[in-house]
Amino acid sequence: MGGSPKLSTLFRYYAVYTDEKEEDDTEKFDNLVSWVRGNGGRVHDHLGLTKHQHSNGLVRGGVALENIKAGSELLFLPWSIVFGTIDDTAAVPDNKCEVLRSYASEVDQGRDSFWYPYLALDDSLSSRVPSLWNELTLSELQGLPPYGRTQGIIDWYSTNCADGVPLSKLPSSSRQALLAAITRAAGLRFLPVYDLLNHHNGMLNTNSIANDQGDTVTTSKDIAKGEEIYMTYRGGEENTVFEMFRRYGFVEEWPRYYKWDREDDSNESSIKFLILPDQIVAIYPPLTMLSQIGYSSLSIGDLHASVETHNQSLNAMQLIQFREMAVALIATFTTTLEEDAVTLHKITDNLLMISKDLLEEIEQLTDMSSAVSYRIHLKEAIEIALDTTNQLLDLHQDTSAEL
């Protein structure tokens, strides 16, 4: 595995630290770049790391320090410096617990670890993903997805890798290993530098291609100085809002794909819709449209045109079915949007007033704020889709009247 000595990597470039002062993220990133280059990798001179303003505050991510042309190589990582891989290949061990234990061991070694330049930028312990939420917080989802499916990874780890010990009782290095796997790893491969980029399928401007030698990341479009550099965590039909929130704890700006499944045995999707900027909604978006997400740089103009053409192809029966199911879903909500807004306001006020020393209480309120904000988002999304459906039905009626 990447963390074990092997013939081709016995002569490694170790970062040298002369004192114990804490570096800021810029220094840590510079050290990581030097480490990658010293171990056979390549990093573009104009790839940097900074804080970007996102909807949920300042978020660390990649940045173009100068203009970068489309087709430029941003990063090359030989498999020997991708943690979790076997020897110098892309293969990972069948025993996932082995990878996570090895990661925790390297964390415990601190600056003595070969992997320290990479681990120094791992802030996974600060993650508040739904997998960590308690029952009180999960109840704030009011049964909306991903309710009931957030604890699987945590339970698996406790049962298979930690002899049944709950995650909260494990050493911080073990918790960090699992949270890093949840929030950073690609199939239990930890890719230095690349996993510092944020996900955005709408603004995606990179491609990642793996071969026998390693993983190469290139730009898929021109990136101007100061622009954020994005990657994708997942795409296609499985890139639902529910799955993204379950795994990573956020809802991306766009595109947002929603899919509520039937509770009967039909295995047919009840409600599917895609929301783009300007509240452009595709009802029952086709696979040809969804397959573009996460696999190419999206043109918002082309997408809007495709959505308009697709929606016009839907017949009245399909739209009536969607409307009926959407109305039925809304009827199951136990609180209104107005009530949710009041609840969120109260939680926010409590967060502002609470002592900064009460870390557990702050985490609890922060998680509850995320859960309530998320359920507001879902309710607003179904209302937007319903409005679009009603507008399309009105057009059908107008057309019928003219005929």
PATOR-749281 format. One record per residue (C-alpha): residue in one letter; x, y, z. Coordinates in steps of 0.05 Angstrom, whole numbers, always signed. Layout:
N
+---+--------+--------+--------+
! r !      x !      y !      z !
+---+--------+--------+--------+
! a !      X !      Y !      Z !
...
+---+--------+--------+--------+
//
This chain:
403
+---+--------+--------+--------+
! r !      x !      y !      z !
+---+--------+--------+--------+
! m !     +0 !     +0 !     +0 !
! g !    +21 !    +72 !    -10 !
! g !    +39 !    +78 !    +64 !
! s !    +88 !    +18 !    +63 !
! p !   +160 !    +19 !    +39 !
! k !   +172 !    -16 !    -28 !
! l !   +232 !    -22 !    -74 !
! s !   +212 !    +32 !   -123 !
! t !   +197 !    +83 !    -68 !
! l !   +250 !    +70 !    -16 !
! f !   +286 !   +133 !    -37 !
! r !   +232 !   +184 !    -22 !
! y !   +231 !   +258 !    -15 !
! y !   +214 !   +275 !    +58 !
! a !   +194 !   +345 !    +76 !
! v !   +242 !   +375 !   +128 !
! y !   +215 !   +417 !   +185 !
! t !   +264 !   +456 !   +227 !
! d !   +217 !   +478 !   +282 !
! e !   +149 !   +464 !   +311 !
! k !   +113 !   +528 !   +292 !
! e !    +45 !   +520 !   +261 !
! e !    +44 !   +537 !   +187 !
! d !    -15 !   +572 !   +155 !
! d !    -51 !   +539 !    +96 !
! t !     -8 !   +576 !    +45 !
! e !    +56 !   +549 !    +76 !
! k !    +26 !   +480 !    +82 !
! f !     +5 !   +481 !     +9 !
! d !    +75 !   +503 !    -13 !
! n !   +104 !   +445 !    +28 !
! l !    +55 !   +397 !     -4 !
! v !    +72 !   +421 !    -74 !
! s !   +147 !   +412 !    -60 !
! w !   +133 !   +343 !    -32 !
! v !    +93 !   +322 !    -93 !
! r !   +146 !   +347 !   -140 !
! g !   +202 !   +315 !    -99 !
! n !   +167 !   +248 !   -106 !
! g !   +157 !   +246 !   -181 !
! g !    +93 !   +287 !   -187 !
! r !    +79 !   +352 !   -224 !
! v !    +40 !   +413 !   -201 !
! h !    +24 !   +473 !   -246 !
! d !    +60 !   +536 !   -224 !
! h !     -6 !   +575 !   -226 !
! l !    -46 !   +527 !   -183 !
! g !    -56 !   +555 !   -113 !
! l !    -99 !   +549 !    -51 !
! t !   -142 !   +603 !    -20 !
! k !   -209 !   +617 !    +14 !
! h !   -269 !   +628 !    -32 !
! q !   -336 !   +659 !    -14 !
! h !   -390 !   +606 !    -21 !
! s !   -463 !   +608 !     +0 !
! n !   -445 !   +576 !    +66 !
! g !   -386 !   +622 !    +81 !
! l !   -312 !   +622 !    +66 !
! v !   -289 !   +555 !    +39 !
! r !   -218 !   +532 !    +23 !
! g !   -205 !   +511 !    -48 !
! g !   -161 !   +514 !   -109 !
! v !   -148 !   +579 !   -147 !
! a !   -115 !   +601 !   -211 !
! l !    -57 !   +647 !   -190 !
! e !    -51 !   +670 !   -263 !
! n !    -91 !   +655 !   -326 !
! i !    -89 !   +581 !   -344 !
! k !   -105 !   +557 !   -414 !
! a !   -155 !   +501 !   -429 !
! g !   -119 !   +434 !   -437 !
! s !    -63 !   +452 !   -389 !
! e !    -37 !   +398 !   -342 !
! l !    -53 !   +421 !   -271 !
! l !    -28 !   +360 !   -234 !
! f !     +4 !   +292 !   -243 !
! l !     +6 !   +243 !   -185 !
! p !    +44 !   +178 !   -192 !
! w !     +8 !   +122 !   -155 !
! s !    +66 !   +117 !   -106 !
! i !    +43 !   +182 !    -72 !
! v !    -32 !   +166 !    -74 !
! f !    -46 !   +140 !     -4 !
! g !    -84 !    +75 !     -2 !
! t !    -57 !    +45 !    -67 !
! i !    -19 !    -21 !    -72 !
! d !    +53 !    -15 !    -94 !
! d !    +57 !    +32 !   -155 !
! t !    -12 !    +15 !   -182 !
! a !    -82 !    +44 !   -176 !
! a !   -106 !    -19 !   -140 !
! v !   -130 !    -13 !    -68 !
! p !   -132 !    -69 !    -16 !
! d !   -195 !   -110 !     -9 !
! n !   -190 !    -98 !    +66 !
! k !   -215 !    -27 !    +73 !
! c !   -201 !    -28 !   +148 !
! e !   -127 !    -38 !   +132 !
! v !   -125 !    +27 !    +93 !
! l !   -161 !    +66 !   +148 !
! r !   -117 !    +38 !   +203 !
! s !    -55 !    +55 !   +162 !
! y !    -81 !   +126 !   +153 !
! a !    -93 !   +134 !   +228 !
! s !    -23 !   +108 !   +242 !
! e !     +7 !   +160 !   +196 !
! v !    -34 !   +215 !   +231 !
! d !     -6 !   +191 !   +298 !
! q !    +65 !   +198 !   +272 !
! g !    +56 !   +272 !   +261 !
! r !   +115 !   +307 !   +228 !
! d !   +154 !   +242 !   +227 !
! s !   +106 !   +212 !   +176 !
! f !   +127 !   +211 !   +103 !
! w !    +55 !   +233 !    +89 !
! y !    +56 !   +293 !   +136 !
! p !    +55 !   +346 !    +80 !
! y !    -10 !   +315 !    +56 !
! l !    -40 !   +303 !   +125 !
! a !    -23 !   +373 !   +149 !
! l !    -79 !   +400 !   +104 !
! d !   -130 !   +347 !   +124 !
! d !   -184 !   +384 !   +164 !
! s !   -232 !   +326 !   +164 !
! l !   -242 !   +327 !   +239 !
! s !   -279 !   +393 !   +231 !
! s !   -330 !   +361 !   +184 !
! r !   -402 !   +359 !   +208 !
! v !   -430 !   +311 !   +156 !
! p !   -498 !   +279 !   +169 !
! s !   -463 !   +213 !   +186 !
! l !   -443 !   +246 !   +252 !
! w !   -512 !   +273 !   +270 !
! n !   -549 !   +247 !   +331 !
! e !   -622 !   +226 !   +331 !
! l !   -645 !   +295 !   +355 !
! t !   -613 !   +328 !   +295 !
! l !   -636 !   +274 !   +246 !
! s !   -708 !   +284 !   +270 !
! e !   -704 !   +355 !   +242 !
! l !   -703 !   +323 !   +172 !
! q !   -776 !   +304 !   +185 !
! g !   -767 !   +239 !   +148 !
! l !   -742 !   +273 !    +84 !
! p !   -685 !   +237 !    +48 !
! p !   -631 !   +220 !    +67 !
! y !   -665 !   +205 !   +134 !
! g !   -653 !   +133 !   +154 !
! r !   -592 !   +125 !   +109 !
! t !   -540 !   +170 !   +143 !
! q !   -508 !   +121 !   +192 !
! g !   -488 !    +64 !   +146 !
! i !   -414 !    +82 !   +138 !
! i !   -405 !    +97 !   +212 !
! d !   -439 !    +32 !   +233 !
! w !   -398 !     -7 !   +183 !
! y !   -333 !    +23 !   +209 !
! s !   -350 !    +10 !   +282 !
! t !   -370 !    -62 !   +268 !
! n !   -315 !    -82 !   +219 !
! c !   -256 !    -39 !   +238 !
! a !   -264 !    -20 !   +311 !
! d !   -290 !    -82 !   +347 !
! g !   -357 !    -49 !   +357 !
! v !   -330 !    +13 !   +392 !
! p !   -372 !    +75 !   +373 !
! l !   -337 !   +126 !   +330 !
! s !   -343 !   +179 !   +385 !
! k !   -302 !   +135 !   +432 !
! l !   -245 !   +122 !   +384 !
! p !   -178 !   +161 !   +382 !
! s !   -180 !   +225 !   +341 !
! s !   -133 !   +194 !   +289 !
! s !   -183 !   +138 !   +276 !
! r !   -240 !   +187 !   +270 !
! q !   -199 !   +230 !   +223 !
! a !   -183 !   +170 !   +179 !
! l !   -257 !   +153 !   +170 !
! l !   -279 !   +225 !   +160 !
! a !   -223 !   +235 !   +109 !
! a !   -247 !   +173 !    +72 !
! i !   -319 !   +200 !    +72 !
! t !   -303 !   +271 !    +51 !
! r !   -238 !   +267 !    +11 !
! a !   -222 !   +198 !    -17 !
! a !   -238 !   +172 !    -86 !
! g !   -251 !    +97 !    -77 !
! l !   -205 !    +98 !    -16 !
! r !   -151 !   +132 !    -56 !
! f !   -126 !   +197 !    -25 !
! l !   -100 !   +242 !    -79 !
! p !    -55 !   +299 !    -54 !
! v !    -71 !   +369 !    -79 !
! y !   -129 !   +344 !   -122 !
! d !   -174 !   +330 !    -62 !
! l !   -165 !   +403 !    -39 !
! l !   -208 !   +424 !    -98 !
! n !   -282 !   +435 !    -85 !
! h !   -339 !   +401 !   -121 !
! h !   -383 !   +439 !   -170 !
! n !   -414 !   +403 !   -229 !
! g !   -441 !   +468 !   -258 !
! m !   -375 !   +504 !   -257 !
! l !   -332 !   +442 !   -269 !
! n !   -267 !   +463 !   -304 !
! t !   -221 !   +403 !   -296 !
! n !   -215 !   +331 !   -321 !
! s !   -182 !   +274 !   -285 !
! i !   -154 !   +215 !   -324 !
! a !   -121 !   +154 !   -292 !
! n !    -73 !   +106 !   -326 !
! d !    -19 !    +56 !   -304 !
! q !    +29 !   +111 !   -286 !
! g !    -17 !   +154 !   -243 !
! d !    -72 !   +206 !   -244 !
! t !    -69 !   +267 !   -289 !
! v !   -113 !   +329 !   -279 !
! t !   -122 !   +378 !   -337 !
! t !   -163 !   +441 !   -347 !
! s !   -225 !   +432 !   -389 !
! k !   -233 !   +507 !   -403 !
! d !   -194 !   +571 !   -396 !
! i !   -189 !   +592 !   -323 !
! a !   -178 !   +666 !   -308 !
! k !   -133 !   +691 !   -253 !
! g !   -169 !   +689 !   -187 !
! e !   -222 !   +639 !   -209 !
! e !   -236 !   +578 !   -168 !
! i !   -213 !   +511 !   -196 !
! y !   -266 !   +456 !   -188 !
! m !   -269 !   +381 !   -191 !
! t !   -328 !   +333 !   -188 !
! y !   -344 !   +284 !   -132 !
! r !   -396 !   +247 !   -173 !
! g !   -441 !   +257 !   -233 !
! g !   -495 !   +227 !   -277 !
! e !   -562 !   +199 !   -254 !
! e !   -535 !   +180 !   -185 !
! n !   -514 !   +252 !   -170 !
! t !   -578 !   +268 !   -131 !
! v !   -584 !   +324 !    -80 !
! f !   -601 !   +271 !    -29 !
! e !   -538 !   +230 !    -41 !
! m !   -492 !   +291 !    -42 !
! f !   -521 !   +316 !    +23 !
! r !   -519 !   +247 !    +56 !
! r !   -446 !   +237 !    +39 !
! y !   -417 !   +308 !    +41 !
! g !   -466 !   +350 !    +78 !
! f !   -479 !   +404 !    +27 !
! v !   -524 !   +421 !    -32 !
! e !   -487 !   +448 !    -93 !
! e !   -508 !   +512 !   -126 !
! w !   -527 !   +479 !   -192 !
! p !   -545 !   +433 !   -224 !
! r !   -591 !   +402 !   -171 !
! y !   -622 !   +335 !   -188 !
! y !   -679 !   +309 !   -144 !
! k !   -708 !   +239 !   -145 !
! w !   -760 !   +214 !    -96 !
! d !   -772 !   +139 !   -104 !
! r !   -838 !   +103 !    -94 !
! e !   -850 !    +68 !    -28 !
! d !   -885 !    +10 !    -63 !
! d !   -852 !    -47 !   -100 !
! s !   -854 !    -16 !   -169 !
! n !   -781 !     +8 !   -167 !
! e !   -803 !    +66 !   -210 !
! s !   -784 !   +137 !   -195 !
! s !   -842 !   +178 !   -169 !
! i !   -815 !   +248 !   -177 !
! k !   -753 !   +269 !   -216 !
! f !   -733 !   +340 !   -233 !
! l !   -671 !   +381 !   -247 !
! i !   -662 !   +453 !   -225 !
! l !   -615 !   +500 !   -262 !
! p !   -598 !   +574 !   -249 !
! d !   -656 !   +623 !   -255 !
! q !   -702 !   +568 !   -229 !
! i !   -704 !   +533 !   -297 !
! v !   -733 !   +464 !   -283 !
! a !   -732 !   +401 !   -324 !
! i !   -790 !   +355 !   -305 !
! y !   -771 !   +281 !   -312 !
! p !   -703 !   +299 !   -342 !
! p !   -678 !   +247 !   -392 !
! l !   -616 !   +206 !   -382 !
! t !   -582 !   +242 !   -440 !
! m !   -587 !   +307 !   -401 !
! l !   -566 !   +277 !   -334 !
! s !   -507 !   +240 !   -365 !
! q !   -473 !   +307 !   -380 !
! i !   -469 !   +325 !   -306 !
! g !   -400 !   +314 !   -277 !
! y !   -370 !   +290 !   -342 !
! s !   -364 !   +353 !   -383 !
! s !   -361 !   +429 !   -377 !
! l !   -434 !   +450 !   -379 !
! s !   -460 !   +507 !   -422 !
! i !   -517 !   +539 !   -385 !
! g !   -546 !   +567 !   -449 !
! d !   -547 !   +499 !   -482 !
! l !   -577 !   +467 !   -420 !
! h !   -633 !   +518 !   -416 !
! a !   -649 !   +505 !   -489 !
! s !   -649 !   +430 !   -478 !
! v !   -695 !   +437 !   -418 !
! e !   -745 !   +479 !   -457 !
! t !   -746 !   +429 !   -514 !
! h !   -753 !   +371 !   -466 !
! n !   -809 !   +402 !   -424 !
! q !   -848 !   +418 !   -487 !
! s !   -845 !   +344 !   -506 !
! l !   -881 !   +322 !   -442 !
! n !   -954 !   +305 !   -450 !
! a !  -1009 !   +329 !   -405 !
! m !  -1017 !   +261 !   -372 !
! q !   -944 !   +261 !   -350 !
! l !   -950 !   +331 !   -322 !
! i !  -1015 !   +316 !   -285 !
! q !   -982 !   +254 !   -254 !
! f !   -923 !   +295 !   -231 !
! r !   -969 !   +348 !   -202 !
! e !  -1010 !   +298 !   -164 !
! m !   -949 !   +265 !   -134 !
! a !   -917 !   +332 !   -116 !
! v !   -981 !   +356 !    -82 !
! a !   -985 !   +289 !    -44 !
! l !   -912 !   +297 !    -22 !
! i !   -923 !   +368 !     +2 !
! a !   -983 !   +343 !    +43 !
! t !   -936 !   +298 !    +83 !
! f !   -894 !   +357 !   +108 !
! t !   -906 !   +366 !   +182 !
! t !   -887 !   +440 !   +183 !
! t !   -895 !   +497 !   +135 !
! l !   -838 !   +537 !   +104 !
! e !   -858 !   +596 !   +149 !
! e !   -853 !   +552 !   +211 !
! d !   -786 !   +525 !   +188 !
! a !   -759 !   +596 !   +179 !
! v !   -779 !   +612 !   +251 !
! t !   -744 !   +549 !   +276 !
! l !   -681 !   +566 !   +238 !
! h !   -681 !   +637 !   +264 !
! k !   -685 !   +612 !   +336 !
! i !   -627 !   +564 !   +325 !
! t !   -585 !   +619 !   +294 !
! d !   -600 !   +665 !   +353 !
! n !   -579 !   +611 !   +402 !
! l !   -514 !   +601 !   +363 !
! l !   -498 !   +675 !   +368 !
! m !   -510 !   +677 !   +442 !
! i !   -477 !   +612 !   +465 !
! s !   -408 !   +612 !   +497 !
! k !   -352 !   +592 !   +450 !
! d !   -327 !   +544 !   +504 !
! l !   -389 !   +499 !   +497 !
! l !   -363 !   +460 !   +437 !
! e !   -413 !   +403 !   +441 !
! e !   -472 !   +450 !   +445 !
! i !   -444 !   +490 !   +387 !
! e !   -437 !   +427 !   +345 !
! q !   -508 !   +406 !   +363 !
! l !   -538 !   +474 !   +343 !
! t !   -495 !   +477 !   +280 !
! d !   -520 !   +408 !   +258 !
! m !   -592 !   +426 !   +273 !
! s !   -584 !   +490 !   +233 !
! s !   -558 !   +449 !   +174 !
! a !   -616 !   +399 !   +180 !
! v !   -670 !   +453 !   +182 !
! s !   -637 !   +493 !   +125 !
! y !   -635 !   +429 !    +84 !
! r !   -709 !   +413 !    +95 !
! i !   -726 !   +485 !    +76 !
! h !   -686 !   +476 !    +13 !
! l !   -722 !   +411 !     -6 !
! k !   -791 !   +441 !     +7 !
! e !   -774 !   +502 !    -35 !
! a !   -748 !   +458 !    -91 !
! i !   -812 !   +417 !    -96 !
! e !   -853 !   +481 !    -96 !
! i !   -810 !   +509 !   -153 !
! a !   -819 !   +444 !   -193 !
! l !   -894 !   +445 !   -180 !
! d !   -899 !   +517 !   -205 !
! t !   -862 !   +497 !   -269 !
! t !   -909 !   +438 !   -278 !
! n !   -971 !   +482 !   -270 !
! q !   -943 !   +532 !   -321 !
! l !   -931 !   +476 !   -371 !
! l !  -1002 !   +450 !   -360 !
! d !  -1029 !   +520 !   -372 !
! l !   -992 !   +521 !   -439 !
! h !  -1023 !   +454 !   -457 !
! q !  -1092 !   +481 !   -442 !
! d !  -1079 !   +544 !   -483 !
! t !  -1055 !   +503 !   -541 !
! s !  -1116 !   +457 !   -537 !
! a !  -1162 !   +518 !   -535 !
! e !  -1130 !   +547 !   -598 !
! l !  -1141 !   +481 !   -634 !
+---+--------+--------+--------+
//
